[in-house]
Amino acid sequence: MFTIEHDFDATVITLVDEGSPGLQEDVTICAFEDCVTVEQFDERRQESFRLTLSMAQIRDLAAALNLPEGSYRLAKTPAPKA
């Protein structure tokens, strides 16, 4: 299950683990104009951990989800002409 909310400065996606036993804490993803944060609460340490990704890292991650094992570099595409 997941939820999507549009805040003033970010789109917030929350992923809720509904699987079998051994469930993980919710994951919150906040997409801002210049970065994306991924946050999850660690019950053992009683604190949240946040990972911040640049938009270039998000682009690479999206591409990597559909590629086989290997090392890649995405080609830069020219900006569209007005």
HELIX and SHEET records of a PDB file:
HELIX    1   1 MET A   55  ALA A   64  1                                  10    
SHEET    1   A 5 PHE A   2  HIS A   6  0                                        
SHEET    2   A 5 THR A  11  LEU A  15 -1                                        
SHEET    3   A 5 VAL A  27  ALA A  31 -1                                        
SHEET    4   A 5 CYS A  35  ASP A  42 -1                                        
SHEET    5   A 5 GLU A  47  SER A  54 -1                                        
END                                                                             
